[in-house]
Amino acid sequence: MHQQDKKHLQDTLKRQIWSEAGLWMQERAQTLWDKGMSNEAAALYSEFARGPAMGKGS
């Protein structure tokens, strides 16, 4: 397998994983918010936003 193909597959997999994690994060943050835990919900979202799911990283 060519290095470029390998890199493309790794990037695709990383985006897919972060996409699925993003769905979980949104659901969990909403659950925390609904339970009156707004600080925890905001912290979860903030931590997640630092990663590649929000367009940061590679």
Number of C-alpha atoms within 10 A of each C-alpha: 5 7 8 9 10 11 11 12 12 12 13 11 12 14 16 13 12 17 15 11 14 17 11 12 17 15 12 15 21 17 14 17 15 11 10 11 13 15 12 13 20 15 12 16 17 11 9 17 14 12 13 14 19 12 10 9 8 9
